[in-house]
Structures are given as structure tokens and as C-alpha cells.
Amino acid sequence: MKDFETIKEYSIKLLSTANMIRLLDRDLVDSRIVKKILVTVPEKYKTSSASLENTKDLSKITLEKVLHAFKT
């Protein structure tokens, strides 16, 4: 994620990429995408990222919930 991108723009790119991969009949679980997001977010979102890692089970959280947490 680039520093000038908003979470909404970034989430649109991520969701479209995930949907394209799923169309190719690849197994892409949300937990893998969630982990990628938490690694690639800029510094201004690190507190939200740390909060999610400490309070949620990352293997069960959905992509939509993570994106919603960053938007709020």
C-alpha cells in the first residue's frame, strides 16, 4: 500500500485481485489476505493493525472485517 492511497482504494484493489485469483479456481483463504494486509499497511495504520493482531483470531477474521476496522 502506498502512503497516499486511502483504505478504500487499497481495499478495492485487494478485493479485485482476490476475486480474480478465486476465478482461476485457486484456494485463497481470507486469512492469507489478512496477513498480507497487516504487513503492507503504512505506518499510520500500524496501531489498528496491532490492535487487530492482539484482539482477533487472524485465522478466522474475514477480509471485510479487517477493512472495516481500518476504515473506522
C-alpha positions as CSV (number, residue, x, y, z in Angstrom):
1,M,0.0,0.0,0.0
2,K,1.3,3.4,-0.9
3,D,1.2,6.2,1.6
4,F,-1.1,8.4,-0.5
5,E,-3.7,5.6,-1.1
6,T,-6.8,5.5,1.1
7,I,-8.0,2.3,2.6
8,K,-11.0,2.4,0.3
9,E,-8.8,2.5,-2.8
10,Y,-6.5,-0.2,-1.4
11,S,-9.4,-2.5,-0.5
12,I,-10.9,-2.2,-4.0
13,K,-7.5,-3.3,-5.5
14,L,-7.2,-6.2,-3.0
15,L,-10.7,-7.4,-3.4
16,S,-10.5,-7.4,-7.2
17,T,-7.2,-9.2,-7.1
18,A,-8.6,-11.8,-4.7
19,N,-11.7,-12.3,-6.8
20,M,-9.5,-12.8,-10.0
21,I,-7.5,-15.5,-8.2
22,R,-10.7,-17.2,-7.0
23,L,-12.0,-17.2,-10.6
24,L,-8.9,-19.2,-11.5
25,D,-10.1,-21.9,-9.1
26,R,-7.3,-21.3,-6.7
27,D,-7.9,-21.7,-3.0
28,L,-7.3,-18.3,-1.5
29,V,-8.4,-18.1,2.1
30,D,-9.2,-14.7,3.7
31,S,-6.6,-15.4,6.5
32,R,-3.8,-15.3,4.0
33,I,-5.0,-12.0,2.5
34,V,-5.5,-10.6,6.0
35,K,-1.9,-11.4,6.9
36,K,-0.6,-9.7,3.7
37,I,-2.7,-6.6,4.5
38,L,-1.3,-6.3,8.0
39,V,2.2,-6.4,6.7
40,T,1.7,-3.9,3.9
41,V,-0.2,-1.1,5.6
42,P,1.6,2.2,6.1
43,E,2.8,3.5,9.4
44,K,-0.4,5.5,10.1
45,Y,-2.4,2.3,10.3
46,K,0.0,0.3,12.4
47,T,-1.9,0.9,15.6
48,S,-5.1,-0.5,14.0
49,S,-3.0,-3.4,12.7
50,A,-1.5,-4.1,16.2
51,S,-5.0,-3.9,17.8
52,L,-6.4,-6.5,15.3
53,E,-3.5,-8.8,15.9
54,N,-3.9,-8.7,19.6
55,T,-7.7,-8.9,19.9
56,K,-8.8,-11.1,16.9
57,D,-8.1,-14.6,15.8
58,L,-6.4,-13.8,12.4
59,S,-7.1,-17.3,11.1
60,K,-10.9,-16.7,11.4
61,I,-11.3,-13.0,10.7
62,T,-12.8,-12.1,7.3
63,L,-11.2,-9.6,4.9
64,E,-14.3,-7.4,5.1
65,K,-14.0,-7.1,8.9
66,V,-10.3,-6.1,8.6
67,L,-11.0,-3.4,6.0
68,H,-13.9,-2.1,8.1
69,A,-11.6,-1.9,11.1
70,F,-9.1,0.2,9.2
71,K,-11.8,2.5,7.8
72,T,-13.1,3.3,11.3
